[in-house]
Amino acid sequence: METSELISAEFWQSGQCHIMANPGDAAAVKEAGLMESWLKQQPELSRHLMFATSGSSGGRKWVALSREALLASAAMVNRHLSAGVDDRWLMALPDFHVGGMGIGARCYDAGSELVKLSGKWDPELYYSTMASEDISLSSLVPAQLYDLVQRELRAPQSLRAVLIGGGRLGDAVYERAVELGWPVMETYGMTETCSQVATTSLGSRDLKILPGWQVKTIDHDRLSIKGDALLTGYVICDGDTCQLADPKQDGCFVSEDVAELVAGKISIKGRMDRCVKVLGELVNLSGLEAKMVDTLAVPLPEQSFAVVAIQDPRKGCRLILCGDKSIDLEQVRKDYNLQCHPVERLDGVCVVPEIPRSPLGKVRHGLLASKVTDQLKQMKQNER
């Protein structure tokens, strides 16, 4: 989508339904084509944008977000940032992702200018564009900030905030980014909430709930979220048949995220779908990975590894450390096992050509676990 269209009144006031399919995902593009005719018969989905999502483990579904919801989210974020007509946003996230489209909505809401990068992520191009265009605001995922920090690039003076969302930002990357002058503001949100639910302030890592959201914890500390920027529903297609399902209950959306709420602040502990039982005890794989990054003596880049759980008849699950050949996985496993809790011990390692990720760098844990299971089965067969 062209930059001018992303911030135009014609687009944001349109009554059409747009399918925001990733052009590089052939299966999603095909499904979008099949869905088009079905959507024409769904008047309740006019003025909606459809975003494909598969999370970290599940199959694809389409999140239906109304333009009203996207603009409600944009207004919340703009108030937190005090964004206005004097700001210039640099968009390095794709518009088929809510993180990218959210930037367009914020620019339209506040009258800010938008500079959009096209093509694959290029940290050098991003940095030079930020400097040459006097960018004041931007939004990135942790992997992108990691790339900038690895190159020791200092933040341009024009930049007053860079929002980081889409996953956990490691302590080492955060600290080095701040040392290099990057005005980091971490965020928590999801496609179903049109992006941000909570955001930090400069110099703080406390995720504060944005005014406009009502958040509480229920059922094993899962987050229940209510507000004007929630999804309308999910569209799930099976062959030529599509159906709309509304996951909200009493106007609330219950996420898979496990969290602690204290005085209007959110502390994310992990996801229900990344919590597994080992010898009868609950292990949070996201928390385990964070401990590995923060406690091992040898720096371990978050983007270089992942831990998956494989079903085991005795223990319930075995924990396997995955990564490519650039890491001495066995040594990392031994070092970590010397200091971890017994139920969090890593049972083995698996070298993979690459860790499967979404277009924005999120690990596809379900796909990775399937690949590891197949590889371990093959290894057993070869040993016979």
Helices and strands as residue ranges (DSSP letters): H 3-6, H 9-12, E 18-20, H 26-39, G 43-45, E 48-53, E 61-66, H 67-81, E 88-91, H 98-110, E 113-116, H 123-132, E 137-140, H 142-150, E 161-164, H 171-179, E 184-190, G 191-193, E 195-199, E 207-209, E 213-218, E 222-227, E 233-238, E 241-245, E 253-262, E 265-271, G 272-274, E 275-278, E 281-284, H 285-295, G 302-304, E 305-312, E 316-323, H 329-337, G 342-344, E 348-351, H 365-383
